[in-house]
Amino acid sequence: MTMDAPGNAARQQPGFDPFGRVFISYRVSDGREIAAKLSAALWAHGVPVWFDVDDLAPGDLERRLREALRSGLSGGVLLLTPGVAGSRAVEKVELPELLQLEENADFTLVVASALERPDAPGELDYEEPDRILRAQRGEVSRFMQLKLKKPGVLEEIAGALARRRVEVCARADGSPAVLDINTRSRHAGPRPQATLVVRAEPEKGRRELGSAFWHPFASFLAALPGLVESSGFNELRVCGGAHLSVAFALGAALPTTSPCRLTVQDQRGNEWGDEPSCGSFQLVESVQHHGPPGVPAAVLVDLAGLAPQEDVVERFLTDRASSLSGFLRLSPAERAFIAPSAGASVVDDVAARIRSFVAARKTHRLDLMLAMPFPLAVMLGRRLNTLEARLLELGETATGKQYIPAATVASGEGGGPVVQVHGG
């Protein structure tokens, strides 16, 4: 992995783009599974990826690979598995192109290896990559090599590339940092010059995201404040759309006490500021009491008119009746459009009511269900950082729709904001 100082002349080299994707080079026969996991981890950390399974166009293989490698990349990852020894694509196309790109000081090439010494199992053979790839002596072995079999190595790679990306983008462009997020489709194209790009989608047949996304995303959120602030950005613009549990967790990573200014842009291009306005939006509270004070409370915030059928809510309350101190439903007095300019005031009101409710139940823990515009969920997450919220998503099960726990957020506890990932 190279972390040299930037060079303005090198930045003009064809094939490099500080806002571009990271190319994953690997051998299909024994590296596809780990490459797919790395791709998911990179996307969850805000690093856009070129991965052949998703991005390789039909046609001559070597030509298409060269086109991708010269399309404007920000970095690359070379995954060294034993099968790489038989890969013409890696040896003849991908490695030479990546090494040429790496001559640019801003291009980051990460080498991760599973090539072990035959006389010392578990220890990397640092010279073996040059031999099996028929490279000149030291051409690959000069790089720091990460152990592919080391627990957490994929998140380590993703985190390092996210840090590097933000640093380089900060130098290349003086505008605020942009986080482009979409958790409904992995194939939504990144916005031009987005500093960070998060992509995911539910597994087939599911509406909610699984732990394969939430674990690396949790690591990303823990690092996000430092990523933004250490690079000199004082503003983060969030655009796109996401599951509301994801949106809330994202907001919790940057609470209102954070020095970073936050604005959110919805999918129609409307900007939702985080400063209160004089907009009015009347809320109605419905409260039910269940168990004794001190155990978690449950809150449903329905601002979108998209809340589930009553039987889904009642099923949740029945299942949790013995372990809930109470249930609060917040909804508008009248269904009405929430103007972006009024968003912060609406969220301030919602947050205050939730705080008052859980305090009355003598708890700081709650099950939280949301039905609201994406920007409001981000903004609400910023305001409830002293509470522990188990975030629920509406999902499909064998017995029908029901609320499914996604993750627990408690940013005030440190090391968060995501302190637990639920589900499979």
Residue, then its C-alpha position, 0 to 999 in steps of 0.5 A: m500500500t503506498m501513501d506517498a505525497p501527491g504529485n500534480a503532474a501525476r494526477q493528470q495521468p490517464g486512468f487515474d481519477p481521485f473520485g473513481r472506483v477501486f479495481i479488484s484484481y483476483r483469480v476466479s477459480d479460488g478468489r471469487e468469494i473473497a472478492a465478492k465480500l471485499s466488494a461489499a465491504l468497500w461499498a459499505h465504507g463509501v468506496p466505489v468498486w469495479f468488480d467484474v461480476d457486476d461491471l464487466a461488459p461483453g466482448d474480448l476479455e483483455r480489451r474490456l479489462r484494459e478499458a476498465l483499468r484506463s477508465g479513471l480509477s482511484g485505487g486497486v486491490l490485488l488479491l493473491t491466492p494460489g490460483v493466481a499462478g494460472s491467471r493470464a488476465v492478472e499476469k498480463v493485463e491487470l498487474p501491469e496496468l495497476l503498477q503503471l497507475e501506481e506510479n501516480a502518488d495519489f493512486t493506492l494499490v493494496v496487496a493482500s495475500a494468501l500465499e504462505r511459506p511451505d515450511a512455515p504455514g500461517e506465514l506469508d511468502y513475500e517473494e512468491p508473488d513475483r515468482i508466480l506472476r512472473a514479475q521482475r524481482g521486487e515488483v510486487s514484493r516491495f508492497m506491504q502485503l496483508k494476510l487474507k486469512k487474518p480476521g477482519v482484513l477485508e474491513e481493514i482494507a476497506g477502512a484504509l481505502a476510505r481514509r485514503r480516498v477522502e484525503v485525496c478527494a479533499r486535495a482535488d476538490g475544495s467543495p464540501a464532502v459529498l456522501d452518496i448513498n443508496t441501499r435499495s440498488r447496488h447498481a445506482g451510478p455514483r454521482p460525479q465527484a462524490t467523496l464517498v459512495v455507499r451502495a447495498e441492496p437486500e438479498k433476493g426475497r428480502r426487504e431489509l438489509g442483512s448483517a453482511f452490510w451492517h457489519p462493515f457499515a458499522s465500522f465505516l460509521a465509527a470512522l466517519p467523523g474522523l474521516v471528514e474532520s481530519s481531511g479539513f472538510n467542515e461540511l458533509r452533504v448527504c444525497g440519495g436514499a436508504h433504508l430508514s434504519v441506515a439513515f438514522a444510524l448515519g445521522a447518529a454518527l454525526p450528532t448535532t454536537s459534531p463540528c461538521r455541518l450536515t445537509v441532506q438532499d433527497q432524491r428529487g434534489n431538494e436540500w434539507g437543512d439542519e437549522p430550525s425554521c418557523g415551519s409548523f407541523q402539528l403532531v398527534e401522540s397516541v400512548q399505550h402503557h404495557g409493562p413496568p417502567g425501566v424496560p425498553a419503550a417502543v416508538l413508531v414515528d409515522l410522518a409519511g403516510l406509509a406506516p404498515q397495516e394495523d395488524v403488523v403494529e399490533r403483532f409487534l406489540t403483542d409479541r413484545a408486550s411483556s418486555l415493553s414499558g410503553f408504546l408511543r405513536l407519533s403522526p401528523a394531525e393532518r396528512a400534509f407535505i413536509a417542506p424541506s425548509a420545515g424539516a429541522s423544526v419537525v424533527d426537533d419536535v419529534a425528538a423532544r417528544i420521544r425524549s420526554f416519553v422514554a424519560a417518563r418510562k424511566t428508560h433510555r432504551l427504545d425500539l424505533m420504527l420509522a415511516m418518514p422521508f429519508p432526510l428526516a431519518v438522518m436528522l432524527g439520528r443526529r438528535l437522539n444520540t443519548l438514547e439506545a435505539r434498536l432500529l426496526e425495518l419492515g420485512e417479509t417473513a414466512t408468516g407475513k410482514q413484520y418488524i425485524p431488528a436491523a441494528t442497535v445504535a447508541s452513539g453516546e456510548g463511544g465506539g459507535p454509533v452501531v453497538q449491535v448488529h441483528g439478523g442474518 
